Amino acid sequence: MELPVFLIVLMAALLHASWNAFVKMNGDRFLFMAVMMAGSAVVAFGATIFLPLPAPESWPYIATSVLLHTGYPLFLLMAYKFGDLSHVYPLARGSAPLIVALVSVLYIGDVLSHQAVIAVLIMAFGIMSLSLTRGAQNLWNPWAVFFALGTGLFIAAYTLTDGIGARLAGSAHSYTAWMMGLEGIPFIAYVLMTRKSQALPQIARVWKTATLMGLMSLVAYWSVIWAMTVAPIALVAAVRETSIIFALLFGVFFLKERLSLMKLAATFMTLFGVVLLKINRS
C-alpha cells in the first residue's frame, strides 16, 4: 500500500473513532445515528449532481450495500443486549479483517504477500484481544459471541461489497455518493414512523452535532471506498480497524478511562501489525 493511501486510511480510522465517541456519549444513540446518516445522505445526494452515474453493473452492489449497512447496526444492538460494548465491539471489528482477507484472496483475486498476511493476522488478533478485559465474563455468553461475530460478518460483507462495487462503478466517488445517499433513508424513515410527533423536537436537539458527525462519517468511509479501488481490499480493511485503537486512546486521555495491562498489550500488538503492514514491499 502506497504511503499516501496508507495515511488517508489512517485518517479515516481517526475520523471513525471520533464520531463513534460522540455517538457513545449521546443518550439516544439510535436517533443520533439516524440524524447523522440523514445529514451525510443529503451531502452525498448533492454530490451526485457533479458526478457521472455509476456503471450499470455496480448498481446491484449499491443496493446490497444499503441493505447490509441497515442490518449491521441491528446486529450490533443485539450484541449489546447480551454483552458489554467494550467486549463485543472489539470482537466484531477484529474478526471482520480476517473474513475480508480470506474472501478477497480466494475469490476476488487480491494478492497479499506472506508479510502482509502476518500483519493482518496480528492486527486482527490485537483488536479482538481488547475483548479480554476485566469483567469479560459476559463475552462468554453464547448469544453475545453469536451477535458479535454476526456483526463482524456484516462489516466484512459490506466492505467486500463496496470494494468490488466501487471497482466496477468506474468511479469510486460516484459509487460512494449514491450508496451513502441511499443509506440514510431507511434509518430516518424508521425514526419518523416510530416516534411520530416526538421525532422533530428530538431531532432539533441534536441535529447540529449529529450533522457534523455525519460529515465526518461521510469523509471517513468515502476515503476508505476510494482506497479499496487502488489498494488490496484486505489491507485497507485491516488499517481501517485501527479506529478502535484511536477510540481507546480517546477514552484514556479525554474520558479518563483506565488503561489496563491487557489493553496496553493489545494496543502494542495492533500497532506492531500496522508497522509490519506499512513496511511490506509487495
C-alpha positions as CSV (number, residue, x, y, z in Angstrom):
1,M,0.0,0.0,0.0
2,E,1.4,3.4,-1.0
3,L,2.2,5.9,1.8
4,P,-0.5,8.4,0.7
5,V,-3.2,5.8,0.6
6,F,-2.0,4.4,4.0
7,L,-2.2,7.8,5.6
8,I,-5.6,8.5,4.1
9,V,-7.0,5.3,5.6
10,L,-5.4,6.1,8.9
11,M,-7.1,9.5,8.8
12,A,-10.4,7.7,8.0
13,A,-9.8,5.5,11.1
14,L,-9.3,8.6,13.3
15,L,-12.5,10.2,12.0
16,H,-14.4,6.9,12.5
17,A,-13.2,6.8,16.1
18,S,-14.1,10.5,16.6
19,W,-17.8,10.2,15.5
20,N,-18.2,6.9,17.4
21,A,-17.1,8.6,20.6
22,F,-19.8,11.3,20.1
23,V,-22.4,8.5,19.5
24,K,-21.3,6.7,22.6
25,M,-21.7,9.9,24.7
26,N,-25.2,10.6,23.4
27,G,-28.1,9.3,25.4
28,D,-30.3,8.4,22.4
29,R,-27.8,6.6,20.2
30,F,-30.2,5.4,17.5
31,L,-31.8,8.8,17.0
32,F,-28.3,10.4,16.9
33,M,-27.1,7.9,14.3
34,A,-30.3,8.3,12.2
35,V,-29.8,12.1,12.1
36,M,-26.1,11.6,11.3
37,M,-26.9,9.3,8.4
38,A,-29.6,11.7,7.1
39,G,-27.1,14.6,7.1
40,S,-24.4,12.6,5.3
41,A,-27.1,11.4,2.8
42,V,-28.1,14.9,1.9
43,V,-24.5,15.9,1.2
44,A,-23.9,12.6,-0.7
45,F,-27.0,13.1,-2.9
46,G,-25.9,16.7,-3.5
47,A,-22.5,15.4,-4.8
48,T,-24.3,13.1,-7.4
49,I,-25.2,16.2,-9.4
50,F,-21.5,16.8,-10.2
51,L,-20.6,13.1,-10.8
52,P,-21.3,10.7,-13.6
53,L,-23.7,7.8,-13.0
54,P,-22.0,4.6,-11.7
55,A,-21.7,1.9,-14.3
56,P,-24.8,-0.3,-14.5
57,E,-23.0,-3.4,-13.2
58,S,-22.3,-1.6,-9.9
59,W,-26.0,-0.9,-9.0
60,P,-26.7,-4.4,-7.5
61,Y,-23.7,-3.8,-5.2
62,I,-25.1,-0.4,-4.2
63,A,-28.4,-1.9,-3.3
64,T,-26.8,-4.8,-1.5
65,S,-24.6,-2.4,0.5
66,V,-27.6,-0.3,1.6
67,L,-29.2,-3.5,2.9
68,L,-26.0,-4.6,4.7
69,H,-25.5,-1.2,6.3
70,T,-29.0,-1.4,7.6
71,G,-28.6,-4.8,9.1
72,Y,-25.2,-4.1,10.7
73,P,-26.4,-1.8,13.5
74,L,-29.4,-4.1,14.2
75,F,-27.0,-7.0,14.8
76,L,-24.7,-4.7,16.8
77,L,-27.6,-3.6,19.1
78,M,-28.5,-7.2,19.7
79,A,-24.8,-7.9,20.6
80,Y,-25.0,-5.1,23.1
81,K,-28.2,-6.6,24.6
82,F,-26.2,-9.8,25.6
83,G,-22.7,-8.3,26.2
84,D,-20.9,-5.1,27.0
85,L,-19.8,-2.7,24.3
86,S,-16.1,-3.0,25.4
87,H,-16.3,-6.7,24.9
88,V,-18.4,-7.4,21.9
89,Y,-17.3,-4.5,19.7
90,P,-13.6,-5.4,19.5
91,L,-14.6,-9.0,18.7
92,A,-16.8,-7.7,15.8
93,R,-14.3,-5.2,14.5
94,G,-11.3,-7.6,14.8
95,S,-13.0,-10.5,13.1
96,A,-14.0,-8.5,10.0
97,P,-10.5,-8.1,8.6
98,L,-9.9,-11.8,8.8
99,I,-13.0,-12.6,6.9
100,V,-12.2,-9.9,4.3
101,A,-8.7,-11.1,3.8
102,L,-9.8,-14.7,3.3
103,V,-12.6,-13.8,0.8
104,S,-10.6,-11.2,-1.1
105,V,-7.7,-13.6,-1.7
106,L,-9.7,-16.7,-2.5
107,Y,-12.5,-15.2,-4.6
108,I,-11.6,-11.6,-5.7
109,G,-8.0,-12.3,-6.7
110,D,-6.3,-9.7,-4.5
111,V,-2.7,-10.8,-3.9
112,L,-1.1,-10.5,-0.4
113,S,2.5,-11.2,0.5
114,H,3.3,-13.5,3.4
115,Q,4.3,-10.5,5.4
116,A,1.0,-8.7,4.7
117,V,-0.9,-11.8,5.8
118,I,1.0,-12.0,9.0
119,A,0.4,-8.2,9.6
120,V,-3.3,-8.6,9.1
121,L,-3.4,-11.6,11.5
122,I,-1.5,-9.6,14.2
123,M,-3.7,-6.6,13.8
124,A,-7.0,-8.6,13.9
125,F,-6.0,-10.6,17.0
126,G,-4.7,-7.5,18.6
127,I,-8.0,-5.8,18.2
128,M,-10.0,-8.9,19.3
129,S,-7.9,-9.3,22.4
130,L,-9.3,-6.0,23.6
131,S,-12.4,-8.1,24.5
132,L,-10.4,-9.9,27.2
133,T,-10.5,-7.1,29.7
134,R,-11.8,-7.0,33.3
135,G,-15.5,-8.2,33.5
136,A,-15.3,-10.1,30.2
137,Q,-17.4,-12.9,31.6
138,N,-20.4,-11.6,29.6
139,L,-18.4,-12.2,26.5
140,W,-18.7,-15.9,27.0
141,N,-22.5,-15.6,26.7
142,P,-23.1,-17.6,23.5
143,W,-25.6,-15.1,22.2
144,A,-23.1,-12.2,22.8
145,V,-20.5,-14.1,20.8
146,F,-23.0,-15.0,18.1
147,F,-24.2,-11.5,17.5
148,A,-20.7,-10.0,17.8
149,L,-19.4,-12.4,15.2
150,G,-22.5,-11.8,13.1
151,T,-21.8,-8.1,13.3
152,G,-18.2,-8.9,12.1
153,L,-19.8,-10.7,9.1
154,F,-21.9,-7.7,8.3
155,I,-18.8,-5.5,8.4
156,A,-16.9,-7.8,6.2
157,A,-19.8,-8.2,3.8
158,Y,-20.4,-4.5,3.2
159,T,-16.6,-3.9,3.0
160,L,-16.2,-6.5,0.2
161,T,-19.4,-5.3,-1.5
162,D,-18.3,-1.7,-1.5
163,G,-14.7,-2.6,-2.6
164,I,-16.0,-4.7,-5.6
165,G,-18.8,-2.3,-6.4
166,A,-16.6,0.8,-6.5
167,R,-14.1,-1.0,-8.8
168,L,-17.0,-1.9,-11.2
169,A,-18.6,1.6,-11.0
170,G,-15.8,3.3,-12.9
171,S,-15.7,6.0,-10.3
172,A,-15.3,5.3,-6.5
173,H,-16.8,8.8,-6.0
174,S,-19.9,8.1,-7.9
175,Y,-20.4,4.8,-6.2
176,T,-20.0,6.3,-2.7
177,A,-22.2,9.3,-3.3
178,W,-25.1,7.1,-4.4
179,M,-24.6,4.4,-1.8
180,M,-24.3,6.8,1.1
181,G,-27.1,8.9,-0.2
182,L,-29.5,5.9,-0.2
183,E,-28.1,4.5,3.0
184,G,-29.6,7.2,5.2
185,I,-33.2,6.8,4.0
186,P,-34.2,3.6,6.0
187,F,-33.0,5.0,9.3
188,I,-34.6,8.4,9.2
189,A,-37.8,6.8,7.9
190,Y,-37.9,4.4,10.8
191,V,-37.4,7.2,13.3
192,L,-40.2,9.3,11.8
193,M,-42.6,6.4,11.7
194,T,-41.9,5.1,15.2
195,R,-41.6,8.4,17.1
196,K,-44.1,10.4,15.1
197,S,-44.9,13.7,16.7
198,Q,-41.9,13.4,19.1
199,A,-39.4,12.9,16.3
200,L,-39.0,16.6,15.2
201,P,-38.4,18.0,18.7
202,Q,-35.9,15.2,19.4
203,I,-34.1,15.8,16.1
204,A,-34.0,19.5,16.7
205,R,-32.0,19.0,19.9
206,V,-29.2,17.0,18.2
207,W,-29.2,17.9,14.5
208,K,-26.2,20.3,14.6
209,T,-23.8,18.0,16.3
210,A,-25.2,14.9,14.5
211,T,-24.9,16.5,11.1
212,L,-21.2,17.5,11.8
213,M,-20.5,13.9,12.9
214,G,-22.4,12.7,9.7
215,L,-20.0,14.7,7.6
216,M,-17.0,13.1,9.4
217,S,-18.5,9.7,8.8
218,L,-19.1,10.5,5.1
219,V,-15.5,11.7,4.6
220,A,-14.1,8.6,6.5
221,Y,-16.0,6.0,4.6
222,W,-15.7,7.8,1.3
223,S,-11.9,7.7,1.8
224,V,-12.0,4.0,2.6
225,I,-14.0,3.1,-0.5
226,W,-11.7,5.1,-2.7
227,A,-8.7,3.4,-1.1
228,M,-10.1,0.0,-1.9
229,T,-10.0,0.8,-5.6
230,V,-6.3,1.5,-5.5
231,A,-5.0,-1.0,-2.9
232,P,-5.9,-4.6,-1.8
233,I,-9.3,-4.6,0.0
234,A,-7.9,-6.7,2.8
235,L,-5.1,-4.3,3.7
236,V,-7.5,-1.3,3.6
237,A,-10.0,-3.1,5.8
238,A,-7.2,-4.0,8.4
239,V,-5.8,-0.5,8.6
240,R,-9.3,1.0,8.9
241,E,-10.0,-1.1,12.0
242,T,-7.2,0.7,13.9
243,S,-10.0,3.1,14.6
244,I,-10.7,1.0,17.7
245,I,-7.2,1.9,19.0
246,F,-7.9,5.6,18.4
247,A,-11.2,5.2,20.3
248,L,-9.3,3.5,23.2
249,L,-6.8,6.4,23.3
250,F,-9.6,8.9,23.3
251,G,-11.1,7.1,26.3
252,V,-7.9,7.2,28.2
253,F,-6.8,10.8,27.6
254,F,-10.2,12.6,27.3
255,L,-12.7,10.4,29.2
256,K,-10.1,9.4,31.9
257,E,-10.8,5.7,31.4
258,R,-8.4,3.1,33.0
259,L,-5.7,1.7,30.7
260,S,-5.2,-1.9,31.8
261,L,-2.2,-4.0,31.1
262,M,-4.3,-6.1,28.7
263,K,-5.4,-3.0,26.8
264,L,-1.8,-1.8,26.6
265,A,-0.6,-5.1,25.2
266,A,-3.4,-5.3,22.7
267,T,-2.6,-1.7,21.5
268,F,1.1,-2.5,21.0
269,M,0.2,-5.7,19.2
270,T,-2.1,-3.9,16.8
271,L,0.4,-1.1,16.2
272,F,3.1,-3.6,15.5
273,G,0.8,-5.1,12.9
274,V,0.3,-1.7,11.4
275,V,4.1,-1.1,11.2
276,L,4.7,-4.5,9.7
277,L,2.0,-3.8,7.1
278,K,3.5,-0.5,6.2
279,I,7.0,-1.8,5.6
280,N,5.6,-4.6,3.5
281,R,7.0,-4.2,0.0
282,S,4.7,-6.4,-2.1
